[in-house]
Amino acid sequence: ANHVVLEATATTVNGAIATACESDIFALVVPDGASMDATIELSLQAGGCPGASALPFSLELLGPNGTSVLSRVDADGTTCPMIAAADLEPNTYFIRLRSVEPGVSRNVPYRITITDTTP
């Protein structure tokens, strides 16, 4: 994915998952001398939440090593997947969105919104 600079309060990123087992990964950098509370939400570009009409998605927050899963939520078709991360220390974290259903392949335009909720 491309380099994205977070806005002061909320940043929205549009993308698409096109094939089964594909992943998109975004870096989330917490600068030195700061900590961050963030809400990460997944929805469809056309509105609504991923569900039976879309690919089954998982939304994950990965640690600085890029492999440790700090938090994961799967799309259930009733609510949009959301991760609330508190007290992220200075470092680079990763947001991974991926299809988790092998054999299901169709283009699904998605939207990720990252909101800085630090008091």
N, C-alpha and C positions, 0 to 999 in steps of 0.2 A: 504494500500500500504506500501511498505517497506520504511525505512529511506533512504533518498537520500541526499548526500552532493553536493551542487552546486559547479561547477568548477569556475575558475576565470572569464571566459567570457561567455561560453554557456554550458548548461547541457542538455542532451537528455535522456528521460525516455521512455521506451517501456512498453506497457501494453495491455490489451484486455478487451473489454466490451462483455460479453457473453449473457446477457439476457436483456429483456426489463426492463426499469426503473432502471437499475443498475447504481451505481456511483463509481468512484474512486476518492479519495481525497489525495492530497499531501500538506504537510506543507511547507511554504516558510518563513524562519526566517531571519529577518533583524536585525543584531546584534546591541547592545547598542552602542551609539556614531556614528551611521552611518544612512544614508538614502539611498534609492535604487530606481533606475529607472529600470524597467524590461519589456521585451517583452516576452509574453507567446504565443506560436503558437501550433496549433493542426494539425497533418497530419496523413495519414495512413502509417503503417510500410512499405507497398509495394510501397509507393510513391503516390502522388496525394492527393486530399482533400476529406474528407467525403462528401457524397452527396446521391443521390438516390440509389446508389448501396450499401450503408452502412446504418447503423442505423442513424437516425437523432440525432445529438449530440448537446449539449450545453457545452460551456466552460465558467466557472465562476471564478472570483476572489472574495473570501469571506473575510470579515473583521476578526479581532482577536477573535470575539465571535463565529465564525464558522457558523453563520447564515445570517449575513448582506451581501447582494450582492453588492459589490463595482463596479463590471463590469461584463457584460454577453454578449456573442456573440453566435449565433447559426450557425451551418454549413448550408450553402445555396447551396452547390454543385458546386459553381463557384470559390470560393476562400477558402483558408484554414482559419478557425477561428483564430483570433489574438487579444490579449488584450495588450495594451500599458499602463503600470502603472507608474505614475511619483510620485516622492517624497514620497515613502513609508517610514513611520517613523519606528523606532525600535519597533518590535513586531513580533508576529507570525501571518501570513496570511495563507489562504488555497486556493488551486487551486482545483476546482471540475469539473470533466468531467462526463457527464451523458447522458444516452439515454433518449430521451424525447418522444418516441413513444410507448405507451402501445400496447402490442400485436405483436410487431415486435421483433423477437428473433433470432439472429445469432451471431456467434463469429466475432468480428471486432478488429483485431490488430491495435492499434494506436500508435502514437509517439507524445510526448509533448516535445517541446524545450523551455527552459527558458534561456533567454539571459540577462545578466546584462549590461544595457546600461548607467549606471551612468557615467557622464563625469569625 
